[in-house]
């Protein structure tokens, strides 16, 4: 799951190095539109439903991974 989440996020940001799970969303150049598109890709890839409030509360890539894992467990 972590690898897939990172792959999805990397498609929306322009970094010169590999994305870390510790990376802060605010530091990797993602805006709110990017986050909406990332959410849609995550929902499609993992067959989960993520609420706007849930994605708005994430601070790091790791938070997104944990959110997807929690959703998959439901």
C-alpha positions as CSV (number, residue, x, y, z in Angstrom):
1,X,0.0,0.0,0.0
2,X,2.8,2.4,0.9
3,X,4.5,2.0,-2.5
4,X,1.2,2.6,-4.4
5,X,0.3,5.6,-2.3
6,X,3.8,7.1,-2.9
7,X,3.5,6.4,-6.6
8,X,0.2,8.2,-6.9
9,X,1.5,11.2,-5.0
10,X,4.7,11.4,-7.0
11,X,2.6,11.8,-10.2
12,X,1.3,15.1,-8.8
13,X,4.5,16.7,-7.5
14,X,7.9,17.6,-9.0
15,X,10.6,16.3,-6.7
16,X,14.1,15.5,-7.6
17,X,14.4,12.8,-5.0
18,X,12.2,9.8,-4.0
19,X,9.3,10.7,-1.9
20,X,9.5,9.7,1.8
21,X,6.6,8.7,4.0
22,X,7.8,11.4,6.4
23,X,7.4,14.1,3.7
24,X,5.0,16.9,4.7
25,X,2.2,17.5,2.3
26,X,2.7,21.3,2.6
27,X,6.4,20.9,1.6
28,X,6.0,18.9,-1.6
29,X,4.0,21.5,-3.6
30,X,0.6,20.0,-3.5
31,X,-2.4,22.3,-3.6
32,X,-6.0,21.5,-2.8
33,X,-6.9,20.6,-6.4
34,X,-4.0,18.1,-6.3
35,X,-5.3,16.6,-3.1
36,X,-8.8,16.2,-4.6
37,X,-7.2,14.3,-7.6
38,X,-5.0,12.2,-5.4
39,X,-8.0,11.3,-3.3
40,X,-9.9,10.2,-6.4
41,X,-6.9,8.1,-7.5
42,X,-6.6,6.5,-4.0
43,X,-10.3,5.7,-3.9
44,X,-10.1,4.1,-7.4
45,X,-6.9,2.1,-6.7
46,X,-7.8,0.8,-3.3
47,X,-11.6,0.6,-3.7
48,X,-12.2,2.8,-0.6
49,X,-14.2,6.0,0.1
50,X,-12.3,8.9,1.6
51,X,-14.2,11.9,3.0
52,X,-13.0,15.5,2.2
53,X,-12.5,16.1,5.9
54,X,-10.3,13.1,6.3
55,X,-8.0,14.0,3.5
56,X,-7.9,17.6,4.7
57,X,-6.5,16.4,8.1
58,X,-3.5,14.6,6.7
59,X,-0.1,16.3,7.2
60,X,2.3,13.7,5.9
61,X,2.5,11.0,3.3
62,X,2.5,8.5,6.2
63,X,-0.8,10.0,7.3
64,X,-2.3,9.2,3.9
65,X,-0.9,5.6,4.0
66,X,-2.4,5.1,7.4
67,X,-5.8,6.5,6.2
68,X,-5.9,4.1,3.3
69,X,-4.9,1.2,5.6
70,X,-7.7,2.1,8.0
71,X,-10.2,2.4,5.1
72,X,-9.2,-1.0,3.7
73,X,-9.8,-2.5,7.2
74,X,-13.4,-1.2,7.3
